[in-house]
Amino acid sequence: RISNGLHTETRTENSHPQREDLSVLIHELAHELKNPMVTIKTFAQLLSDRYQDENFRARFQDVVGCDIERMDDLLEMMIEFADFAQPRWNKLPLQEKLRSALNEVANECARRQAQITWKGNGHSREIKADETQVKSVLKNVLLAVLSQAKLASEIEINVEKQGCIAISYFREVGRVASITHYFDRSPSSPGETVLPLRILLAKQLVERNRGNMILDYLDTEKDLVKMEFLIA
């Protein structure tokens, strides 16, 4: 039986969890690469006919440049994840690492005009985890949240108890996808879109560090990502 705090699921002896996880990973990687590639292909097909259009050229440069950067970031993230070995256990100040991760994504935060609200700042006990892997988890979860959150909306960060971080935000559109079964959840509606691959990889790293990660839906517009680490 496996549990992530939402409910438990029984696996049969003939099931292959690792194979299922790999299939999910490949599917989400293909999805996240395919979307920008379709955009680039469409612009490339129109380029010869509309090259003289100055507005089109400017739009081409902006959109295609952003999509190429997106794919490059995604592949760098995959390489980083693949290079991680077994955790090297250290005592880490979780809240300090979270603030450091927020500084790293400050530009994206400003671009999305996100308003960060802190709660529960009194819980500062150290956690036991791999420092580099925790840094990757926090950064990628924050980037995933920013990509999903409504423009200029509030993101609430709650250090609600020792070793536990909860991040809640108002999503731009309905957000549940094929990876919801990886969190032991069923999609709340059939027409919703795909969550970032960053969340899937972050969950694997949290669990590798003997922690727990939960994805939940507080209401029809608000999502919650909760991460809980071992107390040092």
Backbone bond lengths (Angstrom), bond angles and torsions (degrees), N, CA, C in turn:
res aa  C-N    CA-C-N  psi(-1)  N-CA   C-N-CA  omega(-1)  CA-C   N-CA-C  phi
1 R - - - 1.482 - - 1.515 109.94 -
2 I 1.302 115.42 141.38 1.458 119.80 175.33 1.512 108.64 -123.20
3 S 1.309 115.99 147.09 1.460 120.20 -177.73 1.507 109.75 -141.05
4 N 1.327 116.70 141.01 1.460 119.82 175.04 1.514 111.41 -123.60
5 G 1.322 116.62 18.68 1.458 119.64 178.01 1.509 113.03 94.93
6 L 1.339 117.92 -6.75 1.454 120.82 179.23 1.523 110.33 -101.18
7 H 1.317 116.78 -54.63 1.445 121.71 169.04 1.506 107.94 -164.49
8 T 1.312 117.25 169.74 1.459 120.87 -178.37 1.497 110.31 -101.28
9 E 1.324 114.97 153.81 1.453 121.58 179.94 1.515 108.20 -132.38
10 T 1.301 117.99 134.14 1.455 122.07 179.29 1.519 109.41 -92.50
11 R 1.329 116.75 127.69 1.458 121.63 176.21 1.523 108.50 -99.34
12 T 1.320 117.69 138.54 1.448 121.93 177.21 1.513 109.44 -79.74
13 E 1.345 115.57 164.73 1.446 120.07 -179.04 1.521 111.59 -64.14
14 N 1.344 117.05 -25.18 1.451 120.44 -176.61 1.519 113.45 -89.19
15 S 1.330 116.97 -2.89 1.467 118.97 -178.92 1.518 109.82 -80.33
16 H 1.326 116.23 159.02 1.463 122.03 -177.42 1.516 108.78 -129.23
17 P 1.360 117.89 86.93 1.473 121.27 -176.86 1.514 113.26 -55.31
18 Q 1.348 117.81 -43.18 1.457 120.02 -176.61 1.513 110.94 -65.99
19 R 1.342 116.26 -40.15 1.456 119.75 178.40 1.522 111.09 -65.04
20 E 1.346 116.32 -39.93 1.462 120.60 178.42 1.522 110.11 -64.07
21 D 1.332 116.52 -43.04 1.461 120.30 -179.61 1.526 110.89 -63.89
22 L 1.337 116.54 -39.93 1.457 120.16 178.48 1.519 110.82 -64.84
23 S 1.320 117.23 -39.65 1.467 120.88 178.63 1.523 110.98 -62.53
24 V 1.341 115.55 -42.39 1.466 120.00 177.82 1.524 109.94 -62.45
25 L 1.326 116.54 -44.21 1.462 121.60 -179.28 1.527 111.01 -60.48
26 I 1.333 116.62 -46.22 1.464 120.56 179.79 1.531 110.61 -63.63
27 H 1.328 116.21 -42.44 1.461 119.92 -179.94 1.521 111.62 -61.07
28 E 1.340 116.37 -45.96 1.464 119.30 -177.72 1.521 112.04 -69.71
29 L 1.336 117.12 -36.36 1.463 119.97 176.33 1.516 110.54 -63.47
30 A 1.339 116.40 -45.46 1.467 120.21 178.93 1.523 110.87 -61.12
31 H 1.317 116.72 -40.59 1.468 120.48 -179.95 1.525 111.29 -63.60
32 E 1.323 115.88 -45.97 1.459 119.09 -175.43 1.527 112.23 -72.58
33 L 1.323 117.71 -23.64 1.468 120.43 174.43 1.524 111.36 -83.82
34 K 1.317 116.44 -34.22 1.463 120.09 -175.49 1.529 112.28 -67.07
35 N 1.321 117.18 -40.60 1.472 119.57 -177.81 1.525 112.70 -57.16
36 P 1.339 120.14 -53.64 1.470 118.75 178.38 1.524 112.61 -66.65
37 M 1.329 117.80 -30.55 1.463 119.73 179.13 1.530 111.07 -66.44
38 V 1.327 117.14 -36.82 1.472 120.62 176.56 1.522 110.14 -63.19
39 T 1.341 116.13 -42.43 1.465 120.28 178.75 1.522 110.83 -62.13
40 I 1.331 116.90 -46.95 1.471 121.21 -179.58 1.526 110.12 -61.96
41 K 1.328 117.30 -43.13 1.466 121.42 179.90 1.522 110.93 -61.54
42 T 1.332 116.63 -42.72 1.466 120.87 -179.43 1.524 111.16 -63.30
43 F 1.323 116.76 -45.63 1.461 120.21 178.12 1.528 110.98 -63.26
44 A 1.318 117.01 -40.62 1.462 120.67 -179.27 1.525 111.10 -63.05
45 Q 1.328 117.45 -38.47 1.459 121.33 179.15 1.526 112.01 -67.24
46 L 1.316 116.99 -29.80 1.466 121.26 -179.02 1.526 113.06 -88.04
47 L 1.307 116.43 -14.44 1.461 120.46 -170.72 1.527 112.82 -60.19
48 S 1.325 118.37 -44.69 1.473 120.43 -176.56 1.522 112.04 -63.84
49 D 1.331 117.12 -34.91 1.470 120.84 -179.14 1.522 112.83 -80.84
50 R 1.314 117.40 -27.72 1.458 119.79 -172.05 1.530 112.84 -120.22
51 Y 1.311 116.03 19.34 1.463 119.38 -176.79 1.527 112.24 -61.40
52 Q 1.315 117.61 -33.85 1.463 120.81 -178.95 1.526 113.12 -72.62
53 D 1.302 117.10 -13.14 1.468 122.14 179.26 1.534 108.50 -79.67
54 E 1.321 116.03 109.36 1.459 120.95 -176.48 1.524 111.98 -62.13
55 N 1.336 116.74 -39.80 1.461 120.46 179.25 1.525 111.09 -64.12
56 F 1.338 115.83 -38.80 1.456 119.74 178.55 1.525 110.80 -65.11
57 R 1.320 117.47 -42.34 1.461 120.44 179.68 1.525 111.44 -62.87
58 A 1.330 115.39 -40.09 1.467 119.13 178.39 1.522 110.84 -65.21
59 R 1.337 115.53 -42.38 1.455 120.46 178.79 1.531 110.58 -65.52
60 F 1.320 116.35 -40.59 1.464 122.08 177.88 1.528 109.95 -58.11
61 Q 1.316 116.23 -48.87 1.464 120.37 -178.27 1.520 111.27 -62.43
62 D 1.326 116.82 -41.52 1.462 121.23 -177.58 1.528 111.43 -68.25
63 V 1.335 116.45 -53.28 1.460 121.08 -174.20 1.521 111.45 -68.81
64 V 1.327 116.49 -48.33 1.462 119.89 -178.03 1.530 110.76 -65.12
65 G 1.329 116.47 -40.14 1.461 120.01 177.64 1.511 111.61 -60.47
66 C 1.333 116.92 -43.01 1.466 121.06 179.73 1.525 111.21 -66.04
67 D 1.337 116.48 -39.94 1.461 119.83 -178.97 1.526 111.73 -68.67
68 I 1.324 116.83 -38.24 1.463 119.86 177.03 1.524 110.26 -65.36
69 E 1.322 116.76 -40.60 1.461 120.82 177.37 1.522 110.71 -63.45
70 R 1.323 115.74 -39.29 1.468 120.97 178.53 1.528 110.74 -61.64
71 M 1.322 117.29 -45.79 1.463 120.68 179.56 1.520 111.21 -65.84
72 D 1.326 115.86 -39.23 1.456 120.05 178.84 1.524 110.75 -63.19
73 D 1.343 117.00 -44.27 1.467 121.32 178.16 1.528 110.73 -61.77
74 L 1.330 115.89 -40.80 1.454 120.33 -179.50 1.522 111.16 -63.11
75 L 1.314 117.29 -44.59 1.461 120.99 -179.94 1.530 111.19 -67.72
76 E 1.325 117.42 -37.78 1.466 120.19 176.43 1.528 110.38 -62.60
77 M 1.332 115.80 -39.16 1.457 120.20 178.09 1.527 110.79 -63.57
78 M 1.334 116.87 -41.45 1.460 120.85 178.92 1.529 111.53 -64.89
79 I 1.334 116.46 -40.91 1.466 120.43 178.28 1.525 110.28 -63.20
80 E 1.336 116.14 -43.70 1.467 120.48 178.62 1.522 110.30 -59.84
81 F 1.324 116.28 -45.64 1.465 120.54 -178.96 1.526 111.01 -62.45
82 A 1.338 116.50 -43.13 1.465 120.71 -178.43 1.523 111.92 -65.06
83 D 1.332 116.93 -27.42 1.470 121.31 -177.79 1.532 113.21 -81.68
84 F 1.332 117.48 -12.70 1.462 119.44 -179.10 1.521 110.60 -68.69
85 A 1.334 116.18 132.38 1.463 121.93 176.26 1.530 108.27 -97.71
86 Q 1.314 116.23 -163.74 1.463 119.50 175.33 1.533 109.26 -64.28
87 P 1.327 117.08 146.19 1.468 120.07 -176.64 1.519 113.52 -57.62
88 R 1.326 115.37 140.87 1.466 121.85 170.69 1.517 106.10 -101.82
89 W 1.303 115.82 112.10 1.452 120.58 -169.58 1.531 112.02 -73.46
90 N 1.332 114.76 129.18 1.459 122.41 176.57 1.518 109.13 -139.36
91 K 1.320 115.68 158.46 1.459 120.67 170.50 1.524 108.14 -86.72
92 L 1.343 116.09 123.58 1.460 120.62 -174.31 1.523 110.79 -128.00
93 P 1.345 117.84 136.79 1.463 121.28 172.59 1.531 109.14 -78.08
94 L 1.321 117.24 102.61 1.461 122.05 -171.23 1.527 112.75 -58.78
95 Q 1.324 115.85 -45.94 1.459 118.49 -176.77 1.526 111.39 -65.08
96 E 1.322 116.27 -37.38 1.465 120.32 177.76 1.522 110.77 -64.46
97 K 1.341 117.42 -40.30 1.462 121.37 178.82 1.527 110.67 -67.31
98 L 1.318 116.79 -35.13 1.462 120.64 178.18 1.527 111.16 -66.57
99 R 1.324 116.62 -42.57 1.470 119.70 178.47 1.535 110.47 -65.18
100 S 1.319 116.78 -37.12 1.459 120.82 176.90 1.525 110.99 -63.25
101 A 1.349 116.39 -41.67 1.462 120.67 178.05 1.527 111.22 -64.34
102 L 1.325 116.07 -37.75 1.470 119.48 176.99 1.525 111.42 -63.20
103 N 1.321 116.41 -37.40 1.469 119.58 176.68 1.528 110.88 -63.57
104 E 1.329 116.77 -36.26 1.464 120.62 -179.63 1.523 112.41 -66.83
105 V 1.328 117.04 -30.90 1.469 120.29 -178.38 1.525 111.34 -102.81
106 A 1.330 117.00 18.98 1.466 121.41 -176.14 1.527 112.21 -58.46
107 N 1.335 117.54 -40.06 1.462 120.14 -178.89 1.524 111.51 -64.11
108 E 1.326 115.81 -43.35 1.468 119.62 178.45 1.525 110.65 -67.44
109 C 1.311 115.59 -35.81 1.463 120.61 177.20 1.528 110.49 -62.26
110 A 1.325 116.17 -43.39 1.461 120.82 178.55 1.531 110.67 -66.90
111 R 1.325 116.39 -39.47 1.469 120.54 -179.76 1.521 111.01 -62.92
112 R 1.324 116.40 -37.60 1.463 121.01 179.28 1.527 112.07 -86.56
113 Q 1.357 116.19 -2.73 1.468 122.30 179.38 1.533 110.78 56.31
114 A 1.317 116.05 38.14 1.467 120.83 -176.65 1.518 110.79 -77.82
115 Q 1.317 116.16 140.66 1.454 122.82 176.04 1.527 108.19 -104.58
116 I 1.326 117.04 114.48 1.461 121.87 -177.20 1.526 109.72 -92.17
117 T 1.326 116.27 125.74 1.462 122.80 177.35 1.517 109.05 -117.69
118 W 1.350 116.54 127.84 1.467 122.05 -178.86 1.520 110.53 -100.81
119 K 1.349 115.41 143.79 1.460 121.70 172.96 1.529 108.05 -137.60
120 G 1.305 116.26 158.04 1.463 120.97 172.67 1.512 114.69 64.19
121 N 1.332 116.76 39.93 1.464 119.38 -175.26 1.523 114.22 -72.95
122 G 1.328 118.43 -4.03 1.461 120.03 -177.85 1.518 114.05 -79.24
123 H 1.328 117.41 -11.49 1.464 120.74 -175.87 1.527 109.31 -91.70
124 S 1.313 116.32 95.89 1.466 120.08 -172.68 1.527 113.09 -119.85
125 R 1.344 117.60 14.75 1.459 120.19 -178.44 1.535 110.86 -64.14
126 E 1.320 116.47 147.37 1.451 120.73 -177.04 1.527 111.92 -74.24
127 I 1.330 115.19 153.76 1.453 121.11 175.79 1.527 108.83 -109.43
128 K 1.327 115.69 166.76 1.460 122.15 176.92 1.522 108.11 -112.01
129 A 1.350 116.82 111.86 1.461 120.61 -175.98 1.523 109.91 -168.13
130 D 1.323 115.58 173.91 1.458 121.96 175.38 1.526 108.38 -81.40
131 E 1.312 117.68 123.13 1.463 121.53 -173.72 1.532 112.28 -61.10
132 T 1.331 117.37 -46.11 1.459 120.54 -178.03 1.524 111.30 -65.43
133 Q 1.314 116.58 -39.26 1.457 120.01 -179.03 1.529 111.71 -70.98
134 V 1.324 116.61 -38.76 1.472 119.49 176.24 1.525 110.36 -64.06
135 K 1.317 116.71 -40.20 1.464 120.88 176.96 1.526 110.72 -58.82
136 S 1.335 116.75 -43.94 1.461 121.16 178.55 1.525 111.20 -64.70
137 V 1.325 116.58 -43.33 1.467 120.95 179.24 1.520 111.03 -57.84
138 L 1.327 116.66 -52.67 1.464 120.90 -175.48 1.525 111.63 -63.37
139 K 1.316 116.63 -43.78 1.460 120.17 -179.97 1.524 111.29 -62.67
140 N 1.335 117.18 -46.59 1.456 120.11 -176.30 1.521 112.86 -71.49
141 V 1.327 117.06 -34.63 1.466 119.18 175.16 1.524 110.53 -64.64
142 L 1.329 116.45 -43.82 1.469 119.68 178.91 1.529 111.48 -62.64
143 L 1.333 117.39 -42.15 1.468 120.59 178.15 1.527 110.85 -64.65
144 A 1.335 116.39 -38.87 1.464 119.97 177.86 1.524 110.90 -64.30
145 V 1.325 115.92 -44.19 1.468 120.48 178.96 1.525 110.63 -61.99
146 L 1.315 116.65 -44.61 1.462 120.21 179.82 1.532 111.63 -61.97
147 S 1.328 116.32 -35.95 1.468 119.43 -179.79 1.519 111.65 -70.94
148 Q 1.338 116.76 -23.39 1.457 120.88 -177.05 1.530 113.18 -96.79
149 A 1.324 116.26 -23.97 1.461 120.18 -172.34 1.524 112.18 -73.35
150 K 1.316 115.08 151.30 1.465 120.39 174.54 1.519 110.07 -60.27
151 L 1.314 115.90 144.20 1.451 120.70 177.14 1.528 109.76 -60.67
152 A 1.341 115.86 133.98 1.466 122.93 177.02 1.531 112.63 62.32
153 S 1.323 117.30 28.78 1.461 120.22 179.00 1.526 110.58 -102.90
154 E 1.319 115.61 175.25 1.463 121.54 -178.09 1.525 111.21 -91.46
155 I 1.315 115.38 136.96 1.464 121.90 172.12 1.522 107.31 -116.65
156 E 1.321 116.20 121.04 1.464 120.80 -176.39 1.524 110.04 -101.32
157 I 1.325 115.89 125.64 1.461 122.18 177.46 1.525 108.19 -111.36
158 N 1.327 115.00 120.80 1.452 120.28 -174.94 1.521 109.67 -122.63
159 V 1.336 116.91 111.29 1.459 121.21 170.94 1.520 104.79 -84.62
160 E 1.346 114.08 80.63 1.465 119.23 -164.03 1.517 114.07 -79.07
161 K 1.324 117.42 -21.91 1.456 120.67 174.76 1.521 107.87 -159.19
162 Q 1.321 116.81 176.27 1.456 120.60 -176.02 1.534 110.65 -58.93
163 G 1.327 115.67 124.33 1.461 120.58 175.63 1.511 115.50 75.68
164 C 1.324 117.87 11.12 1.463 120.41 -175.37 1.523 111.45 -127.38
165 I 1.330 116.22 130.84 1.456 122.52 177.45 1.521 108.71 -120.54
166 A 1.322 116.81 131.98 1.459 121.98 175.13 1.526 108.34 -120.70
167 I 1.323 116.91 127.46 1.458 122.42 179.47 1.523 108.10 -119.71
168 S 1.314 116.94 118.37 1.467 121.15 179.50 1.527 109.38 -118.94
169 Y 1.330 115.49 148.31 1.464 120.67 -175.24 1.517 110.35 -159.65
170 F 1.330 115.36 156.59 1.456 121.58 175.45 1.521 108.57 -88.62
171 R 1.310 117.25 119.80 1.459 120.83 -176.49 1.525 111.30 -78.66
172 E 1.319 114.29 153.74 1.462 120.24 -178.05 1.520 111.66 -70.40
173 V 1.317 116.33 -41.40 1.474 122.65 173.84 1.509 106.47 -141.37
174 G 1.332 117.33 177.71 1.455 120.26 178.11 1.513 110.35 -57.66
175 R 1.331 118.31 133.33 1.461 121.44 -174.19 1.537 111.65 -131.61
176 V 1.277 117.45 89.93 1.456 122.69 168.13 1.509 104.79 -145.72
177 A 1.329 117.34 150.15 1.446 117.57 -174.00 1.499 113.28 -151.77
178 S 1.333 114.15 -164.99 1.454 119.91 -177.68 1.514 112.31 -62.68
179 I 1.333 118.81 -21.78 1.465 118.66 -179.20 1.526 112.16 -83.98
180 T 1.342 118.57 -0.32 1.462 118.71 -178.88 1.523 111.37 -63.30
181 H 1.341 117.82 -30.34 1.463 118.47 178.78 1.523 110.86 -67.63
182 Y 1.328 116.86 -21.09 1.458 120.72 177.19 1.529 110.22 -70.03
183 F 1.326 115.62 -23.01 1.464 121.94 176.53 1.528 110.72 -99.02
184 D 1.342 117.14 13.92 1.459 122.16 -177.15 1.523 111.75 57.86
185 R 1.335 115.67 39.47 1.460 119.28 177.19 1.499 109.39 -126.74
186 S 1.321 115.30 150.30 1.456 120.17 175.16 1.510 108.89 -97.04
187 P 1.346 118.72 145.36 1.462 120.61 177.62 1.514 110.39 -57.33
188 S 1.336 116.86 137.99 1.460 120.36 -179.14 1.522 111.65 -79.39
189 S 1.315 118.09 -20.23 1.455 121.66 174.24 1.513 108.86 -156.13
190 P 1.340 118.24 152.95 1.462 120.56 -171.32 1.510 115.04 -75.90
191 G 1.323 119.79 -16.50 1.451 120.08 -171.03 1.506 115.06 -103.04
192 E 1.337 117.74 21.26 1.451 119.64 -173.48 1.522 111.30 -92.04
193 T 1.324 116.33 163.51 1.448 120.94 -169.59 1.519 112.95 -98.55
194 V 1.317 116.09 178.09 1.458 121.56 -169.17 1.524 112.54 -87.28
195 L 1.315 115.39 133.10 1.454 121.72 175.03 1.525 110.13 -72.60
196 P 1.319 117.24 154.50 1.465 119.75 -178.50 1.521 113.01 -63.17
197 L 1.318 115.10 145.77 1.456 121.49 175.22 1.523 110.60 -60.71
198 R 1.328 116.74 -26.59 1.469 120.62 179.26 1.531 111.42 -54.72
199 I 1.343 116.74 -37.50 1.458 120.39 -178.85 1.529 110.61 -65.95
200 L 1.315 116.44 -42.25 1.454 120.62 -179.26 1.521 111.67 -62.72
201 L 1.336 116.84 -45.51 1.460 120.64 -179.81 1.527 110.91 -68.42
202 A 1.327 116.96 -38.88 1.470 120.32 177.80 1.524 110.85 -61.61
203 K 1.312 117.03 -40.22 1.466 120.55 179.14 1.528 110.53 -62.45
204 Q 1.323 116.90 -41.72 1.462 119.57 178.55 1.524 111.28 -61.99
205 L 1.331 117.17 -40.55 1.466 120.20 -179.79 1.527 111.54 -69.06
206 V 1.330 116.91 -39.37 1.471 119.93 177.27 1.528 109.68 -59.49
207 E 1.328 116.42 -46.24 1.462 119.89 -178.80 1.527 111.48 -68.70
208 R 1.325 117.42 -33.08 1.466 120.54 176.50 1.529 110.27 -63.04
209 N 1.330 116.01 -29.58 1.468 121.37 177.36 1.534 111.67 -93.05
210 R 1.337 115.62 21.62 1.464 123.77 175.63 1.528 112.77 62.75
211 G 1.317 114.97 28.38 1.450 119.78 176.73 1.517 111.11 -104.60
212 N 1.313 115.77 -167.06 1.458 122.03 -176.17 1.528 108.79 -141.75
213 M 1.323 115.67 141.22 1.463 119.63 179.31 1.516 109.15 -132.82
214 I 1.319 116.25 132.97 1.467 122.41 -176.67 1.517 109.88 -123.99
215 L 1.305 115.62 136.92 1.462 122.85 171.36 1.516 106.78 -111.98
216 D 1.337 117.15 126.77 1.459 119.63 -177.85 1.524 109.10 -141.99
217 Y 1.330 114.43 167.90 1.459 121.56 -177.71 1.520 108.21 -124.34
218 L 1.324 116.05 110.36 1.458 120.65 -173.70 1.523 111.52 -73.33
219 D 1.315 116.27 -33.92 1.456 121.73 174.64 1.524 107.05 -160.30
220 T 1.313 117.00 -164.30 1.462 120.16 -175.02 1.524 113.25 -70.25
221 E 1.331 118.37 -13.87 1.457 120.47 -176.73 1.519 113.84 -124.42
222 K 1.330 117.66 -8.34 1.457 119.76 -171.54 1.520 111.18 -120.74
223 D 1.331 115.18 133.47 1.460 121.71 179.14 1.526 110.26 -111.39
224 L 1.324 114.88 160.56 1.459 121.87 179.81 1.519 109.37 -136.07
225 V 1.333 115.95 131.63 1.464 122.05 170.10 1.524 106.73 -118.21
226 K 1.332 115.50 123.67 1.459 119.86 -178.48 1.528 109.14 -122.19
227 M 1.337 115.68 131.83 1.463 121.76 177.53 1.525 109.37 -122.99
228 E 1.324 115.66 132.19 1.457 120.47 179.51 1.529 109.23 -127.44
229 F 1.337 116.10 126.75 1.447 122.44 -177.28 1.525 110.96 -113.09
230 L 1.335 115.91 164.02 1.450 121.21 176.64 1.521 110.96 -66.28
231 I 1.318 117.00 138.48 1.451 121.51 175.57 1.527 108.87 -80.14
232 A 1.345 116.35 134.80 1.469 120.36 -179.81 1.528 110.31 -72.68
